[in-house]
Amino acid sequence: MNKKTSRLCLKWSLLALWQLTQNDPYMCRLFIENQKIINYLLDIVQNYYNISLDDSNHIKAAALRVLTYLSANRDAVQQILQEFINNKYLISILLNENNEEEIIQKEMVGFLVQVTTVFIDNNKDKIIVNNNDELGSLNGKSLINELVKGLTGILKTTTKNDQIFLMSCAALANISFMNTDSLIKYDTLTIVLNSIRQRFESSMDQSLLKDQIITLLANMSQKHQLIVVSSGGLIFLIQTLLAIDIDNNDNRTMERSKILSIERIQQKIAVALARLGNHKSTAKIIYKLNGVSKLIQLCKEPKQRNYSDTVLLASIAALKRLAQSIGRLPFKELNALDLIDSKLQDIFIQYSIKNESLV
């Protein structure tokens, strides 16, 4: 892999590395402990060229696929992040692919989804690249800026490939657990929301895309509430929440993964609305758009939340937060004072499916 003297030799070396490390954590660790492997793979992606452009693209794509697989190991991710920090141009080089090289772009974005999965821990102290560089440091913030800048650029230019768009949103959603300031800097949320309408008209899995976008919105709602509202994020959250209508017949035929996806979406929207509801004016909008009544429905009609206690807990917490902003009168009109007057634990016990099963 280092010499790259023969295209065929390099191709078979990448295939052998991928096969040797599949389903074998010990073999995978052996290769990762040899730190040159990561460097060789990144170098292939950056610098490999062949007389045939197709050959070059397939070799680079194969190297990215191996990197993605190795990145399931946290030590490999640490090495990769360190390379990104050491070479501040590396991310822009990797993400700056032409539309003609879509095969590389697809593998690259998939690779970044895997690498950024560690950000979901939302603990900068856990992600220490070396003794001096944490993701909360200046170098770490610069790294995140470059990632967001590159992924946002892909969202602007990727108009046809739904898979690339979905994976780019997934990587950005992962990053949002760690840092949301960069998303503001590059106006990422507005670009995402302006692009999704045509996506929902395509044949792609809408629930997967909605899940990633709502994760992004929920994390940004923690600190940037007004930007979420002004970008159309609040409207998107409530429209998505109101559009979910689970009845008993659907429940029997729906795939388990689809049901779990709906539960995650309902829970994340409730979390986002609770955060946005800190602002009195925003809480009033949520009420006027029937967001409060839908949250009440999720609490009182367990079938609508697929009997999920996790969704119930998030909905109760959101209603209590909203009540602090809009007062008790709207809840009185909706016959839901019991959802805000009692302690959260008591309300949860009252409406929990576990409690209902004992009746």
Helices and strands as residue ranges (DSSP letters): H 7-21, H 25-33, H 36-47, H 53-70, H 74-86, H 90-95, G 99-101, H 102-116, G 117-121, H 138-157, H 162-176, H 181-185, H 188-199, H 206-220, H 225-230, H 233-243, H 248-253, H 256-276, H 280-288, H 291-300, G 302-305, H 309-326, H 329-333, H 338-341, H 344-351, H 353-356
